[in-house]
Amino acid sequence: MVDGFRIEERVHDGGMATLWRVSKPGSTIPMLMKIPKIGEGEEPAAIVSFEMEQMILPRLSGVHVPKFVAIGSFDLQPHVVMEQIAGVTLLKRLPNLPLPYHDVADLGQKIAVALQDVHRQHVIHHDIKPSNIMVRPTEEAVLLDFGLAYHDQLPDLLQEEFRVPFGTAPYMAPERLLGIRNDPRSDIFSLAVLLYFFATGERPFGESETMAGMRRRLWRDPVPLRRLRPDCPPWFQEIVLRCLEIEPVWRYATAAQLAFNLGHPDQVKLTARSERLNRDSIGTVLRRRLNRDLTRVPSASSVATHLARAPIVLVAVDLEEESSALNAELRATTRRLLGTTPAARLACLNVLKLNRVALDTTLDEEGHNKHIERLVALKHWVEPLRLTEGENLTVHVMEAVNPAATIVEFARTNHVAHILIGARQNSLKRTLLGSISGEVVAQAPCTVTVVRPTDATRPEAPRDTADSVLDD
């Protein structure tokens, strides 16, 4: 017995700690106790790593991390008790590699969502690898082992006490070798190593464990996936190679943006990366090696500040001709918001409302496809903002009986940080049906800005703008 927990059986013996299945009278959830290896001759980093996990795990919540139960001090028997996740880690899938690309993308999207969740809680994991990831029966990815993690509101004991970076060599981001631990894009790099491995069966930087071997990734790019597997879809290579860029600034700004692309491969902007078959030329590699401009100084900003600079913004656009005043104001508001967050990604959405009872047709009165017409109109609406489709812009036309629920679900699924929506004006329709913008405000998982036309642009007989965005 340890602190009221009954030790039942050892389930894992790791390099720095052991895991034991435990139980406690009155508790019904399955639990694990993690006990560090602190005996004679053990790695000193094991103690520091365990202290970090003891500090970080109690501050985390949500389905993407094990539920915290209890901790034990070093005075008696140091330990952490946590929820035992049902299932096995991704390590068990290695004998089946390579996996189908869409399966890898689906798995990557789940992991990216989990990363975004812990990043929002001020934590960078720094040890993303198959053995530290599980998937719940409810399909959410769970991140395990926060012993090497960084929390921007806690002392970084690993950085303070050691000069050698700790982590799993094949998955370590280049900037980690330079002592940079406060950039969440390091986790994006590690996730891309996993995606590359699961799609090709080979790790992009091999198995090198030496510091010299790891430092080569400061100037040497990996072999393109299409060189190993010619059937690799261009969108998949584009995503993975972008995440594996040496300079963090060239990767996706946030895990949410990566998850968005993995979930919408048809909207990925293809660049020269997507078709590459060869690594960079020796001349490029030499210039990169001699160029010392790779970010060497850690940013002073917090993880939360970094995420705030690169949000996913959703704007619901009315495509009816009578809504021109609202559209002008909505576009102006969107431009102002993007001006303050240049790394933001904009998703333009129009919902084609379906009838609850009557049969809907895909063609309008003139025989044109409604969905295609709206898609073209939506692209025309956003054109003055001068964004690059697929890079920092996506356009979506969806069909639904309940427009408000569709907007909210889109925002929740794609981890939208801010919704811009037009306001329904006073009218009989609003009285009878209620306000879609009001429903969105009440149900949205993020900030919502409701836009109205200014007095200078408002028409004499205002109509139900917000719902016509979303109603036919």
TIDREN-710835 format. One line per field, with one value per residue (C-alpha): residue number from 1; residue in one letter; x, y, z. Coordinates in Angstrom, 3 decimals, decimal comma. Example, Ala and Ser with C-alpha at 12.3 -4.5 7.8 and 13.67 -1.06 7.14 Angstrom:
2
k <- c(1 / 2)
r <- c(A / S)
px <- c(12,300 / 13,670)
py <- c(-4,500 / -1,060)
pz <- c(7,800 / 7,140)
This chain:
472
k <- c(1 / 2 / 3 / 4 / 5 / 6 / 7 / 8 / 9 / 10 / 11 / 12 / 13 / 14 / 15 / 16 / 17 / 18 / 19 / 20 / 21 / 22 / 23 / 24 / 25 / 26 / 27 / 28 / 29 / 30 / 31 / 32 / 33 / 34 / 35 / 36 / 37 / 38 / 39 / 40 / 41 / 42 / 43 / 44 / 45 / 46 / 47 / 48 / 49 / 50 / 51 / 52 / 53 / 54 / 55 / 56 / 57 / 58 / 59 / 60 / 61 / 62 / 63 / 64 / 65 / 66 / 67 / 68 / 69 / 70 / 71 / 72 / 73 / 74 / 75 / 76 / 77 / 78 / 79 / 80 / 81 / 82 / 83 / 84 / 85 / 86 / 87 / 88 / 89 / 90 / 91 / 92 / 93 / 94 / 95 / 96 / 97 / 98 / 99 / 100 / 101 / 102 / 103 / 104 / 105 / 106 / 107 / 108 / 109 / 110 / 111 / 112 / 113 / 114 / 115 / 116 / 117 / 118 / 119 / 120 / 121 / 122 / 123 / 124 / 125 / 126 / 127 / 128 / 129 / 130 / 131 / 132 / 133 / 134 / 135 / 136 / 137 / 138 / 139 / 140 / 141 / 142 / 143 / 144 / 145 / 146 / 147 / 148 / 149 / 150 / 151 / 152 / 153 / 154 / 155 / 156 / 157 / 158 / 159 / 160 / 161 / 162 / 163 / 164 / 165 / 166 / 167 / 168 / 169 / 170 / 171 / 172 / 173 / 174 / 175 / 176 / 177 / 178 / 179 / 180 / 181 / 182 / 183 / 184 / 185 / 186 / 187 / 188 / 189 / 190 / 191 / 192 / 193 / 194 / 195 / 196 / 197 / 198 / 199 / 200 / 201 / 202 / 203 / 204 / 205 / 206 / 207 / 208 / 209 / 210 / 211 / 212 / 213 / 214 / 215 / 216 / 217 / 218 / 219 / 220 / 221 / 222 / 223 / 224 / 225 / 226 / 227 / 228 / 229 / 230 / 231 / 232 / 233 / 234 / 235 / 236 / 237 / 238 / 239 / 240 / 241 / 242 / 243 / 244 / 245 / 246 / 247 / 248 / 249 / 250 / 251 / 252 / 253 / 254 / 255 / 256 / 257 / 258 / 259 / 260 / 261 / 262 / 263 / 264 / 265 / 266 / 267 / 268 / 269 / 270 / 271 / 272 / 273 / 274 / 275 / 276 / 277 / 278 / 279 / 280 / 281 / 282 / 283 / 284 / 285 / 286 / 287 / 288 / 289 / 290 / 291 / 292 / 293 / 294 / 295 / 296 / 297 / 298 / 299 / 300 / 301 / 302 / 303 / 304 / 305 / 306 / 307 / 308 / 309 / 310 / 311 / 312 / 313 / 314 / 315 / 316 / 317 / 318 / 319 / 320 / 321 / 322 / 323 / 324 / 325 / 326 / 327 / 328 / 329 / 330 / 331 / 332 / 333 / 334 / 335 / 336 / 337 / 338 / 339 / 340 / 341 / 342 / 343 / 344 / 345 / 346 / 347 / 348 / 349 / 350 / 351 / 352 / 353 / 354 / 355 / 356 / 357 / 358 / 359 / 360 / 361 / 362 / 363 / 364 / 365 / 366 / 367 / 368 / 369 / 370 / 371 / 372 / 373 / 374 / 375 / 376 / 377 / 378 / 379 / 380 / 381 / 382 / 383 / 384 / 385 / 386 / 387 / 388 / 389 / 390 / 391 / 392 / 393 / 394 / 395 / 396 / 397 / 398 / 399 / 400 / 401 / 402 / 403 / 404 / 405 / 406 / 407 / 408 / 409 / 410 / 411 / 412 / 413 / 414 / 415 / 416 / 417 / 418 / 419 / 420 / 421 / 422 / 423 / 424 / 425 / 426 / 427 / 428 / 429 / 430 / 431 / 432 / 433 / 434 / 435 / 436 / 437 / 438 / 439 / 440 / 441 / 442 / 443 / 444 / 445 / 446 / 447 / 448 / 449 / 450 / 451 / 452 / 453 / 454 / 455 / 456 / 457 / 458 / 459 / 460 / 461 / 462 / 463 / 464 / 465 / 466 / 467 / 468 / 469 / 470 / 471 / 472)
r <- c(M / V / D / G / F / R / I / E / E / R / V / H / D / G / G / M / A / T / L / W / R / V / S / K / P / G / S / T / I / P / M / L / M / K / I / P / K / I / G / E / G / E / E / P / A / A / I / V / S / F / E / M / E / Q / M / I / L / P / R / L / S / G / V / H / V / P / K / F / V / A / I / G / S / F / D / L / Q / P / H / V / V / M / E / Q / I / A / G / V / T / L / L / K / R / L / P / N / L / P / L / P / Y / H / D / V / A / D / L / G / Q / K / I / A / V / A / L / Q / D / V / H / R / Q / H / V / I / H / H / D / I / K / P / S / N / I / M / V / R / P / T / E / E / A / V / L / L / D / F / G / L / A / Y / H / D / Q / L / P / D / L / L / Q / E / E / F / R / V / P / F / G / T / A / P / Y / M / A / P / E / R / L / L / G / I / R / N / D / P / R / S / D / I / F / S / L / A / V / L / L / Y / F / F / A / T / G / E / R / P / F / G / E / S / E / T / M / A / G / M / R / R / R / L / W / R / D / P / V / P / L / R / R / L / R / P / D / C / P / P / W / F / Q / E / I / V / L / R / C / L / E / I / E / P / V / W / R / Y / A / T / A / A / Q / L / A / F / N / L / G / H / P / D / Q / V / K / L / T / A / R / S / E / R / L / N / R / D / S / I / G / T / V / L / R / R / R / L / N / R / D / L / T / R / V / P / S / A / S / S / V / A / T / H / L / A / R / A / P / I / V / L / V / A / V / D / L / E / E / E / S / S / A / L / N / A / E / L / R / A / T / T / R / R / L / L / G / T / T / P / A / A / R / L / A / C / L / N / V / L / K / L / N / R / V / A / L / D / T / T / L / D / E / E / G / H / N / K / H / I / E / R / L / V / A / L / K / H / W / V / E / P / L / R / L / T / E / G / E / N / L / T / V / H / V / M / E / A / V / N / P / A / A / T / I / V / E / F / A / R / T / N / H / V / A / H / I / L / I / G / A / R / Q / N / S / L / K / R / T / L / L / G / S / I / S / G / E / V / V / A / Q / A / P / C / T / V / T / V / V / R / P / T / D / A / T / R / P / E / A / P / R / D / T / A / D / S / V / L / D / D)
px <- c(0,000 / 1,232 / -0,757 / -3,912 / -3,396 / -2,959 / -0,130 / -1,397 / 0,945 / 3,664 / 2,478 / 5,536 / 9,222 / 10,638 / 14,025 / 13,105 / 10,054 / 7,838 / 4,047 / 1,899 / -1,790 / -3,319 / -6,708 / -8,213 / -11,305 / -14,230 / -12,702 / -14,127 / -11,903 / -8,897 / -5,686 / -1,944 / 0,808 / 4,026 / 7,097 / 10,435 / 13,695 / 15,766 / 18,049 / 21,832 / 23,219 / 19,959 / 19,894 / 19,671 / 17,353 / 14,756 / 14,220 / 13,963 / 11,689 / 9,419 / 9,282 / 8,148 / 5,380 / 4,259 / 3,941 / 2,347 / -0,127 / -2,357 / -2,743 / -4,010 / -7,586 / -9,717 / -10,029 / -6,609 / -4,647 / -4,980 / -7,092 / -4,924 / -5,682 / -2,903 / 0,797 / 3,216 / 6,130 / 9,797 / 9,817 / 8,239 / 7,616 / 7,362 / 4,590 / 1,852 / -1,503 / -3,523 / -6,346 / -5,483 / -6,524 / -8,256 / -6,398 / -2,771 / -0,283 / 0,497 / 3,659 / 1,550 / 0,819 / 4,432 / 4,375 / 1,586 / 3,470 / 3,128 / -0,531 / -2,920 / -2,443 / -5,965 / -5,664 / -2,416 / -3,987 / -6,983 / -4,690 / -2,541 / -5,591 / -6,574 / -3,070 / -2,906 / -6,191 / -4,742 / -1,620 / -3,683 / -5,571 / -2,457 / -0,846 / -3,885 / -3,129 / 0,373 / 2,151 / 4,506 / 4,884 / 8,391 / 8,210 / 5,663 / 6,247 / 4,133 / 4,660 / 3,335 / 0,049 / -3,152 / -6,619 / -9,652 / -12,593 / -14,379 / -11,673 / -9,860 / -6,062 / -4,467 / -0,952 / 1,072 / 4,230 / 4,770 / 8,190 / 9,988 / 7,249 / 7,527 / 4,947 / 5,303 / 3,943 / 6,226 / 10,000 / 11,658 / 13,794 / 15,182 / 16,457 / 17,842 / 19,710 / 20,862 / 22,525 / 21,948 / 18,462 / 16,388 / 13,977 / 13,665 / 16,302 / 14,417 / 11,513 / 13,396 / 12,919 / 16,072 / 15,555 / 15,530 / 19,210 / 19,815 / 18,178 / 14,861 / 12,000 / 9,243 / 8,090 / 4,948 / 5,930 / 8,497 / 5,583 / 4,351 / 7,751 / 7,683 / 4,170 / 5,299 / 8,107 / 5,444 / 3,252 / 6,228 / 7,109 / 3,553 / 3,113 / 6,460 / 7,702 / 10,929 / 11,874 / 12,876 / 16,133 / 16,937 / 17,680 / 20,722 / 21,141 / 24,417 / 24,421 / 26,388 / 23,822 / 20,935 / 22,588 / 22,560 / 18,849 / 19,812 / 20,798 / 19,761 / 16,220 / 14,625 / 14,108 / 10,702 / 7,999 / 7,273 / 10,844 / 10,091 / 6,471 / 5,591 / 1,869 / 2,032 / -0,664 / 0,786 / -1,360 / 0,062 / 3,667 / 2,930 / 1,626 / 4,364 / 7,298 / 5,949 / 5,862 / 9,434 / 10,858 / 14,073 / 12,970 / 9,924 / 8,507 / 7,974 / 5,886 / 2,210 / 1,814 / -0,393 / -1,483 / -5,036 / -4,009 / -2,302 / -5,420 / -7,515 / -5,395 / -5,329 / -9,119 / -9,514 / -6,922 / -8,847 / -8,138 / -4,403 / -2,404 / 0,171 / 3,627 / 6,877 / 7,087 / 4,217 / 6,024 / 9,585 / 11,462 / 14,943 / 16,471 / 17,927 / 21,089 / 24,460 / 24,864 / 21,667 / 22,737 / 26,149 / 24,590 / 22,175 / 24,974 / 27,066 / 24,088 / 23,597 / 20,243 / 18,191 / 16,328 / 18,760 / 17,103 / 13,928 / 10,946 / 9,890 / 6,211 / 4,109 / 2,545 / -0,862 / 0,435 / 1,851 / -1,505 / -3,356 / -1,245 / -2,405 / -6,121 / -8,555 / -11,274 / -14,658 / -16,813 / -20,387 / -21,241 / -24,630 / -24,698 / -28,073 / -27,996 / -29,994 / -27,228 / -24,602 / -24,499 / -23,930 / -21,396 / -19,377 / -19,328 / -18,567 / -15,652 / -14,343 / -14,546 / -12,768 / -10,010 / -9,513 / -9,326 / -6,851 / -4,792 / -4,146 / -3,419 / -1,485 / -0,798 / -4,521 / -6,309 / -9,708 / -12,492 / -15,386 / -18,640 / -22,018 / -24,804 / -27,441 / -30,539 / -32,480 / -36,201 / -37,351 / -40,179 / -40,189 / -37,852 / -34,768 / -33,282 / -29,632 / -30,475 / -31,884 / -34,680 / -32,200 / -30,798 / -27,512 / -25,993 / -26,685 / -23,638 / -21,211 / -22,800 / -22,417 / -18,850 / -17,971 / -19,821 / -18,058 / -14,655 / -15,724 / -16,745 / -13,374 / -11,255 / -10,761 / -9,046 / -6,199 / -5,665 / -4,117 / -6,574 / -5,311 / -2,583 / -4,417 / -7,904 / -10,449 / -13,998 / -16,848 / -20,450 / -22,472 / -26,062 / -28,108 / -31,576 / -30,227 / -27,696 / -26,793 / -25,969 / -23,883 / -21,839 / -21,263 / -20,303 / -17,894 / -16,288 / -16,005 / -14,664 / -12,066 / -11,061 / -12,102 / -11,015 / -13,335 / -16,625 / -17,812 / -21,488 / -24,057 / -26,914 / -30,516 / -32,370 / -35,766 / -38,397 / -41,328 / -38,996 / -36,828 / -39,881 / -41,174 / -37,937 / -35,494 / -31,957 / -29,351 / -26,609 / -28,129 / -28,072 / -24,466 / -23,495 / -25,215 / -23,706 / -20,333 / -17,183 / -15,274 / -15,527 / -18,315 / -18,542 / -21,987 / -21,727 / -24,397 / -24,330 / -23,432 / -26,029 / -24,269 / -24,621 / -27,781 / -30,633 / -33,951 / -35,769 / -33,343 / -33,978 / -32,922 / -29,276 / -27,767 / -30,235 / -30,214 / -26,504 / -27,544 / -31,046 / -31,920)
py <- c(0,000 / 3,499 / 6,506 / 4,397 / 2,924 / -0,824 / -1,766 / -4,559 / -5,250 / -3,618 / -2,772 / -0,934 / -0,567 / 2,533 / 4,200 / 6,760 / 5,313 / 2,279 / 2,117 / 0,071 / -0,708 / 0,416 / 0,502 / 2,360 / 1,625 / 3,728 / 4,485 / 2,875 / 4,343 / 2,290 / 3,928 / 3,796 / 4,879 / 6,202 / 5,774 / 7,319 / 5,418 / 7,255 / 4,514 / 4,340 / 4,770 / 5,989 / 8,909 / 12,252 / 13,581 / 11,030 / 12,958 / 16,344 / 14,931 / 13,458 / 16,773 / 18,444 / 15,893 / 16,330 / 20,058 / 19,929 / 17,024 / 18,436 / 21,628 / 19,832 / 18,846 / 17,483 / 14,292 / 14,635 / 13,926 / 11,269 / 12,456 / 13,425 / 11,620 / 12,165 / 12,798 / 11,623 / 13,669 / 12,728 / 12,566 / 9,113 / 7,606 / 9,951 / 8,998 / 10,265 / 8,503 / 9,036 / 7,567 / 4,422 / 4,935 / 1,980 / 0,476 / 0,444 / 3,045 / 3,668 / 1,656 / -1,460 / -0,292 / -0,266 / -3,857 / -2,764 / 0,149 / 1,750 / 2,666 / 4,135 / 7,876 / 8,854 / 6,712 / 8,459 / 11,868 / 11,009 / 9,906 / 13,012 / 15,246 / 13,667 / 14,161 / 17,755 / 18,478 / 17,041 / 19,181 / 22,310 / 21,502 / 21,204 / 24,214 / 26,247 / 25,118 / 26,639 / 23,297 / 22,074 / 18,295 / 17,850 / 14,056 / 13,229 / 9,645 / 6,487 / 5,187 / 8,442 / 8,498 / 6,532 / 6,854 / 6,573 / 4,344 / 7,672 / 8,471 / 11,324 / 11,149 / 11,163 / 12,466 / 10,606 / 11,338 / 15,048 / 14,547 / 16,477 / 19,066 / 22,833 / 24,973 / 28,686 / 29,533 / 27,163 / 26,919 / 24,949 / 22,650 / 20,725 / 23,919 / 25,221 / 22,073 / 20,516 / 21,805 / 18,677 / 18,456 / 15,524 / 13,763 / 10,975 / 11,643 / 10,693 / 12,990 / 15,996 / 19,351 / 21,214 / 24,183 / 21,845 / 21,176 / 24,896 / 24,989 / 26,464 / 24,928 / 27,549 / 27,191 / 25,035 / 24,436 / 21,941 / 19,588 / 20,089 / 18,973 / 15,851 / 14,996 / 15,286 / 12,795 / 10,384 / 10,997 / 10,437 / 7,218 / 5,860 / 6,627 / 5,289 / 2,867 / 4,889 / 7,764 / 10,965 / 11,379 / 7,750 / 6,368 / 8,471 / 8,962 / 10,918 / 14,684 / 15,039 / 12,940 / 14,969 / 18,307 / 17,454 / 18,256 / 21,894 / 22,055 / 18,756 / 18,175 / 14,680 / 12,543 / 13,515 / 10,949 / 10,549 / 9,315 / 6,425 / 5,925 / 7,259 / 6,885 / 9,463 / 12,112 / 15,589 / 17,106 / 14,665 / 15,379 / 19,107 / 18,951 / 16,721 / 18,495 / 21,862 / 20,600 / 19,308 / 22,659 / 23,454 / 26,989 / 26,986 / 30,054 / 27,997 / 25,361 / 25,671 / 28,381 / 26,266 / 22,666 / 23,820 / 24,995 / 21,655 / 19,776 / 21,918 / 20,974 / 17,290 / 17,409 / 19,298 / 17,818 / 19,101 / 22,686 / 22,310 / 24,794 / 22,817 / 24,290 / 22,909 / 20,789 / 18,601 / 17,250 / 17,033 / 13,792 / 14,845 / 16,457 / 19,963 / 20,372 / 20,243 / 23,958 / 24,771 / 22,543 / 24,239 / 27,708 / 26,635 / 25,186 / 28,343 / 30,621 / 31,141 / 32,917 / 29,979 / 31,273 / 30,940 / 33,118 / 31,838 / 34,115 / 35,927 / 35,425 / 32,832 / 29,814 / 31,480 / 34,613 / 32,528 / 30,818 / 34,142 / 35,412 / 32,611 / 31,928 / 30,246 / 32,798 / 31,805 / 34,314 / 33,424 / 35,324 / 36,279 / 35,897 / 37,522 / 40,718 / 42,617 / 42,057 / 44,187 / 46,698 / 44,010 / 42,276 / 45,481 / 45,889 / 42,201 / 42,384 / 45,545 / 43,891 / 40,816 / 42,992 / 44,802 / 41,551 / 39,978 / 43,169 / 42,557 / 38,852 / 38,451 / 34,747 / 33,997 / 31,568 / 32,588 / 30,120 / 31,624 / 29,729 / 29,880 / 27,524 / 26,574 / 25,994 / 22,831 / 22,398 / 20,295 / 18,676 / 19,665 / 18,022 / 20,108 / 20,423 / 20,991 / 23,376 / 26,887 / 28,211 / 28,779 / 25,251 / 26,206 / 24,148 / 26,027 / 24,690 / 25,673 / 29,095 / 29,837 / 28,609 / 30,968 / 33,841 / 33,184 / 33,343 / 36,580 / 38,009 / 37,280 / 38,337 / 41,980 / 40,682 / 39,398 / 36,133 / 33,010 / 30,152 / 27,020 / 28,870 / 31,338 / 31,008 / 28,252 / 28,533 / 26,221 / 25,851 / 23,503 / 22,322 / 21,948 / 22,205 / 24,051 / 26,735 / 27,816 / 24,284 / 23,827 / 26,952 / 25,935 / 22,392 / 23,658 / 25,951 / 23,178 / 20,572 / 22,901 / 24,642 / 28,081 / 30,874 / 33,629 / 33,709 / 36,741 / 36,676 / 39,147 / 40,245 / 39,600 / 42,895 / 43,544 / 41,804 / 39,448 / 36,585 / 37,281 / 37,402 / 34,090 / 32,149 / 33,784 / 34,872 / 32,536 / 34,889 / 34,691 / 30,894 / 30,943 / 33,328 / 31,098 / 27,825 / 28,690 / 27,324 / 30,526 / 34,300 / 35,586 / 39,041 / 39,982 / 42,567 / 45,084 / 47,508 / 51,072 / 53,832 / 55,119 / 51,829 / 50,389 / 50,111 / 51,847 / 48,555 / 46,262 / 42,572 / 39,359 / 39,420 / 36,861 / 34,143 / 34,758 / 34,033 / 30,838 / 30,544 / 30,217)
pz <- c(0,000 / -0,896 / 0,349 / 0,433 / -3,059 / -3,439 / -5,791 / -8,041 / -10,967 / -12,997 / -16,503 / -17,897 / -17,079 / -18,728 / -18,739 / -16,091 / -14,315 / -13,830 / -14,163 / -11,799 / -11,896 / -8,610 / -6,900 / -3,971 / -1,875 / -3,083 / -6,483 / -9,599 / -12,338 / -13,525 / -12,302 / -12,855 / -10,474 / -11,970 / -9,769 / -10,793 / -10,775 / -8,173 / -6,889 / -6,957 / -10,464 / -12,013 / -14,454 / -12,512 / -15,201 / -14,080 / -10,851 / -12,566 / -15,253 / -12,611 / -10,755 / -13,974 / -14,457 / -10,852 / -11,449 / -14,900 / -14,858 / -12,065 / -14,126 / -17,217 / -17,929 / -20,747 / -22,742 / -24,373 / -21,181 / -18,470 / -15,574 / -12,605 / -9,316 / -6,766 / -6,178 / -3,510 / -2,174 / -2,288 / 1,518 / 1,476 / -1,974 / -4,962 / -7,351 / -9,641 / -9,836 / -12,980 / -15,014 / -16,950 / -20,571 / -22,227 / -25,155 / -26,278 / -27,489 / -31,161 / -30,623 / -31,215 / -34,760 / -35,916 / -37,276 / -39,676 / -41,233 / -43,683 / -43,210 / -45,829 / -46,243 / -45,228 / -42,095 / -41,202 / -41,887 / -39,709 / -36,903 / -37,361 / -37,148 / -33,816 / -32,427 / -33,682 / -31,921 / -28,705 / -29,116 / -29,633 / -26,438 / -24,277 / -25,985 / -24,959 / -21,422 / -21,666 / -22,190 / -24,942 / -24,803 / -26,288 / -26,512 / -29,196 / -30,340 / -30,808 / -27,269 / -25,785 / -27,701 / -27,250 / -28,779 / -26,534 / -27,516 / -28,161 / -30,795 / -28,993 / -28,979 / -25,518 / -24,849 / -22,225 / -20,232 / -19,527 / -17,931 / -20,695 / -21,143 / -20,866 / -19,033 / -19,600 / -16,139 / -14,221 / -13,720 / -16,513 / -14,350 / -17,320 / -18,914 / -15,626 / -14,599 / -17,888 / -21,042 / -23,107 / -24,679 / -23,474 / -25,780 / -28,318 / -30,974 / -34,183 / -33,229 / -31,849 / -33,588 / -34,773 / -32,453 / -29,452 / -30,168 / -29,678 / -26,268 / -27,445 / -25,470 / -25,581 / -29,205 / -29,681 / -33,306 / -31,985 / -31,277 / -34,849 / -36,144 / -33,954 / -35,097 / -38,722 / -38,030 / -36,793 / -39,871 / -42,184 / -40,339 / -40,353 / -44,064 / -45,321 / -42,671 / -42,427 / -40,132 / -41,968 / -40,015 / -39,295 / -35,852 / -34,970 / -31,233 / -31,347 / -30,948 / -34,191 / -36,021 / -34,644 / -35,435 / -39,145 / -39,212 / -38,595 / -42,254 / -43,933 / -45,143 / -45,236 / -48,325 / -49,812 / -49,169 / -52,888 / -53,384 / -51,010 / -52,031 / -55,509 / -54,754 / -51,946 / -52,592 / -53,240 / -50,461 / -47,919 / -48,860 / -48,850 / -45,273 / -43,876 / -45,504 / -44,395 / -40,795 / -41,167 / -42,240 / -40,378 / -39,556 / -37,229 / -38,996 / -42,175 / -40,416 / -39,555 / -36,963 / -34,710 / -34,303 / -35,011 / -38,487 / -39,096 / -37,945 / -40,310 / -43,325 / -42,411 / -42,222 / -45,527 / -47,915 / -50,937 / -49,824 / -49,182 / -51,243 / -53,214 / -53,632 / -55,042 / -51,871 / -53,028 / -56,106 / -54,836 / -55,424 / -54,302 / -51,261 / -51,410 / -53,466 / -51,756 / -52,465 / -50,589 / -47,710 / -47,485 / -47,526 / -44,830 / -42,737 / -43,017 / -42,481 / -38,761 / -39,106 / -37,852 / -34,832 / -31,950 / -29,326 / -27,643 / -28,062 / -24,906 / -25,707 / -23,930 / -25,606 / -25,293 / -27,011 / -29,850 / -30,384 / -30,255 / -33,150 / -35,458 / -34,870 / -37,221 / -38,011 / -39,421 / -41,294 / -42,278 / -45,464 / -46,851 / -50,637 / -51,288 / -53,357 / -50,728 / -48,185 / -49,883 / -47,005 / -44,425 / -46,666 / -46,948 / -43,168 / -42,646 / -45,058 / -43,385 / -39,962 / -41,302 / -42,778 / -39,466 / -37,539 / -39,966 / -39,826 / -36,129 / -36,604 / -39,881 / -39,211 / -38,935 / -41,193 / -42,593 / -43,330 / -45,323 / -44,877 / -46,535 / -45,473 / -47,999 / -45,913 / -46,698 / -46,235 / -43,311 / -45,238 / -48,898 / -51,407 / -52,167 / -55,629 / -56,495 / -59,350 / -59,238 / -61,479 / -64,299 / -64,097 / -62,406 / -59,598 / -56,352 / -54,540 / -57,319 / -57,736 / -54,046 / -54,002 / -56,848 / -55,186 / -51,890 / -53,599 / -55,261 / -51,872 / -50,270 / -53,269 / -52,089 / -48,944 / -51,153 / -49,305 / -50,819 / -51,085 / -49,401 / -47,523 / -45,298 / -46,796 / -47,334 / -48,650 / -47,698 / -48,842 / -46,667 / -46,776 / -43,607 / -42,117 / -39,059 / -40,127 / -36,586 / -35,511 / -38,661 / -37,955 / -34,348 / -35,317 / -37,995 / -35,417 / -32,847 / -35,270 / -36,769 / -33,518 / -34,696 / -32,345 / -33,627 / -35,560 / -37,547 / -38,438 / -39,715 / -37,466 / -38,317 / -38,350 / -36,791 / -38,860 / -38,790 / -39,720 / -36,693 / -34,470 / -35,750 / -36,170 / -33,802 / -34,564 / -35,965 / -34,797 / -31,315 / -31,418 / -32,550 / -29,743 / -27,195 / -28,411 / -29,951 / -28,291 / -29,091 / -29,392 / -31,668 / -33,233 / -34,536 / -37,319 / -38,347 / -41,284 / -40,319 / -40,581 / -43,684 / -45,525 / -44,000 / -46,514 / -45,841 / -45,268 / -43,461 / -43,852 / -42,116 / -43,114 / -40,779 / -41,595 / -45,285 / -45,146 / -44,010 / -45,474 / -49,122)
